[in-house]
């Protein structure tokens, strides 16, 4: 069954380019041209991924992102203009998985789509060796589950992949560049703020169960520590 992608943008030229290329890549495409329609399409159409422009009439993209993230872990790629740096960072902190700056390369965007969907699909052949326990943390990549003691952690696909990567290298510092390569994909073209925003969200999730296990070494990177 084809994966379904919701494109949210009020610029007809961009919508047409995205729809054409996504359909060529065998994705099913839904379209919304404003925020309210996007939320309705997300509820009814059950997309696998949302490509969301920040500058929308009425309900803006940041508010759409905020509401989508409240409802679940639907992956979101933001489209932003070059001068929207603050909104870009806010969007990442709200829970967007990735962003692409306009004007964008279609090839780059398609690579981002592929990488985000890959993370969402997860592992299909997890083994006992891949399942791991690090102190009180248990991570199962096949089931896409993580537990702190007996409490299940509620994580987005990106947050899970980030936690699994850090747990796989427990006690070792991983630079932001290494995390970009291992979590976002070798062909990722983004900047390091995506890593910082994702780590911030992951640490907030872990602190809900009193698991303060991710340490930042300023100017170096991040590591997962055991208690």
Order of alpha helices (4+ residues) and beta strands (2+ residues): beta-alpha-beta-alpha-beta-alpha-beta-alpha-beta-alpha-beta-beta-beta-beta-alpha-alpha-alpha-beta-beta
